């Protein structure tokens, strides 16, 4: 099952919707992250409406700013039960709050109790001059992961430019994962990230992502499948194709505890396959 764990639609009223739908056809399911600009309440409602129209293919993660919204069990229940969103995306560096801010810690506590994953979108691909780069450092999540060991955490964009910190975090904590958003045209960056993850033996903690609209799932998958040919002429270290394929085919929804129509369909097919083998 191929899940694109990192997509955005910058305007749910614009032409990018058609492009997003086309890109989503490349995978079995995709996670749509709410954007950080504008009213968070309106953004979450529009996202909920969009993913509800494509529930067989998409799940949405709501945007929050715990220092402004002061989310609690009641507000999270509204996001999940009323809007049908499946987790939270935080933009700490852009919104200007420390990942371990006291209000944020209350959000993580509630999210852990409700089994909601938290996606930290702090990578350099989306940083403005006013963003606080210090708050994008993945090691700051160590306090969070130690305080809430059952909370599913995703470090977006491999934590670029702090990739080594990301690898340390996913290696240290069972429920911390990293989003391998591939940039097909950034060959050297892609190569170094994948080789570093392989050498640290954490390929099993990586989730496939395209970062749409900055990337398209089909092109990203092709880049990964052809990874060992990227710099073949230079005779540099390679990564087993099976490990790379496992990243692409990893069921990120199940790993993050997200219930979805595709998971139910996948389980049904697995049961039928198992039954068929027994009948034979």
Secondary structure as the mmCIF struct_conf table of DSSP 4:
data_model
#
loop_
_struct_conf.conf_type_id
_struct_conf.id
_struct_conf.beg_label_comp_id
_struct_conf.beg_label_asym_id
_struct_conf.beg_label_seq_id
_struct_conf.end_label_comp_id
_struct_conf.end_label_asym_id
_struct_conf.end_label_seq_id
STRN STRN1 UNK A 3 UNK A 7
BEND BEND1 UNK A 10 UNK A 10
TURN_TY1_P TURN_TY1_P1 UNK A 12 UNK A 13
BEND BEND2 UNK A 14 UNK A 14
TURN_TY1_P TURN_TY1_P2 UNK A 15 UNK A 15
HELX_RH_AL_P HELX_RH_AL_P1 UNK A 16 UNK A 24
TURN_TY1_P TURN_TY1_P3 UNK A 25 UNK A 26
BEND BEND3 UNK A 27 UNK A 28
STRN STRN2 UNK A 29 UNK A 33
HELX_LH_PP_P HELX_LH_PP_P1 UNK A 34 UNK A 35
BEND BEND4 UNK A 36 UNK A 38
HELX_RH_AL_P HELX_RH_AL_P2 UNK A 40 UNK A 52
TURN_TY1_P TURN_TY1_P4 UNK A 53 UNK A 57
STRN STRN3 UNK A 58 UNK A 63
HELX_RH_AL_P HELX_RH_AL_P3 UNK A 66 UNK A 69
HELX_RH_AL_P HELX_RH_AL_P4 UNK A 73 UNK A 77
HELX_RH_PI_P HELX_RH_PI_P1 UNK A 78 UNK A 82
BEND BEND5 UNK A 83 UNK A 83
STRN STRN4 UNK A 87 UNK A 90
HELX_RH_AL_P HELX_RH_AL_P5 UNK A 92 UNK A 95
TURN_TY1_P TURN_TY1_P5 UNK A 96 UNK A 96
TURN_TY1_P TURN_TY1_P6 UNK A 99 UNK A 100
HELX_RH_AL_P HELX_RH_AL_P6 UNK A 102 UNK A 113
TURN_TY1_P TURN_TY1_P7 UNK A 114 UNK A 115
STRN STRN5 UNK A 117 UNK A 120
HELX_RH_3T_P HELX_RH_3T_P1 UNK A 124 UNK A 126
TURN_TY1_P TURN_TY1_P8 UNK A 129 UNK A 130
BEND BEND6 UNK A 131 UNK A 131
HELX_RH_3T_P HELX_RH_3T_P2 UNK A 133 UNK A 136
HELX_RH_3T_P HELX_RH_3T_P3 UNK A 138 UNK A 141
HELX_RH_AL_P HELX_RH_AL_P7 UNK A 142 UNK A 147
TURN_TY1_P TURN_TY1_P9 UNK A 149 UNK A 150
BEND BEND7 UNK A 151 UNK A 151
STRN STRN6 UNK A 153 UNK A 155
HELX_RH_3T_P HELX_RH_3T_P4 UNK A 156 UNK A 159
TURN_TY1_P TURN_TY1_P10 UNK A 160 UNK A 161
HELX_RH_AL_P HELX_RH_AL_P8 UNK A 163 UNK A 172
TURN_TY1_P TURN_TY1_P11 UNK A 174 UNK A 175
STRN STRN7 UNK A 176 UNK A 181
TURN_TY1_P TURN_TY1_P12 UNK A 184 UNK A 185
HELX_RH_AL_P HELX_RH_AL_P9 UNK A 187 UNK A 199
TURN_TY1_P TURN_TY1_P13 UNK A 200 UNK A 201
HELX_RH_3T_P HELX_RH_3T_P5 UNK A 203 UNK A 205
STRN STRN8 UNK A 206 UNK A 209
STRN STRN9 UNK A 212 UNK A 212
TURN_TY1_P TURN_TY1_P14 UNK A 213 UNK A 213
BEND BEND8 UNK A 214 UNK A 215
HELX_RH_AL_P HELX_RH_AL_P10 UNK A 217 UNK A 225
TURN_TY1_P TURN_TY1_P15 UNK A 226 UNK A 226
HELX_RH_3T_P HELX_RH_3T_P6 UNK A 227 UNK A 229
TURN_TY1_P TURN_TY1_P16 UNK A 230 UNK A 231
HELX_RH_3T_P HELX_RH_3T_P7 UNK A 232 UNK A 234
TURN_TY1_P TURN_TY1_P17 UNK A 235 UNK A 235
HELX_RH_AL_P HELX_RH_AL_P11 UNK A 241 UNK A 249
HELX_RH_AL_P HELX_RH_AL_P12 UNK A 252 UNK A 255
TURN_TY1_P TURN_TY1_P18 UNK A 256 UNK A 257
HELX_RH_AL_P HELX_RH_AL_P13 UNK A 261 UNK A 279
#
